[in-house]
Amino acid sequence: MAKEEKSEEALEPVEEVKGKKGVMKWIVIGLMVFVIAGAAVGGGLYVFNNVLEAKKDNAQAPPIIGSIWSLDPFIVNLLDNNGERYLKVVIEFEVADPSIIQELDQVKPRVRDGILELLSSKTLADLADATGKQRLREEIILRANNSISRGRISKVYFTEFVIQ
């Protein structure tokens, strides 16, 4: 019987050690899950707040509008119908740097000539829809930018556009 008691006593401490290891294992796992979940929530809030702040900053920033350079009205005969149709258009350029306006004033005849040549080569079908007008804007920007050496024209505005 003494042997049996010793073997039972020997088994009992082993069971206590196993029980303590099992509890410690679950505590460590729980802490790890808690730390990972906390890091995920904190990281998500950080990113979410930064994205919202960036959107607020973009929404509050006023659009940057450059200087405007106006040209005198253009009146040209269109290419179709034996010159019976004409186009009257007033064009304004937007430039980012105001110093470009001085150069545009110097080369104004060259710019007007290039635009007159371009406008008189168009037909009613070329200018009838919005895509044709957008294509015309792009062609005007290209010709005007070729006339100047420094800086670029960023946008073209039609303040009057009449086809008759």
C-alpha positions, 0 to 999 in steps of 0.5 A: 500500500505504501507503494501505491500511495507514493505512486499516487503522490507522484502523479498528483504534482505532475497533474498540477504542473500540467494544469498550470501549464494549460492555464498559462498557455490560454492566458498567453494566447488570450493576451496575444489575441487581445494585443493583435485585435487592439493593434488592428483596431488602432491601425484601422482608426489611424488609417481611417482618420488620415483618409478622412482628414485628407479628403477634408483638406482636398475639399477645403482647398480652393481650386487653383486658377491661373491668370487669364489672357483674352484674345479679340473675337474671331470671325471666320468662314467655315470650310463647308457650304461654299463659305455660307456658314461662319463661326464667331468665337471668343477665346481665353487662355488660362496660364499658371504663371503670370509671366507667360502673359507678357510673352503671349502679348509679344507673340499675339499676331503669331497665336492669332494667325495659327488659330485663324488658320485652324478655325477656317479649316473646320466644318460645321460637322467638326464643331457641332458636338461637345467632342468636336469643341473639346478637340478644337480646344486641344488643337488650340492649346497645341498651336498656342504652346508652339508659339511660346518658349517658356511656360504652357497654356493649361486651358482654353475657354470659349466665352462666345461660340456662335455658328451661323 
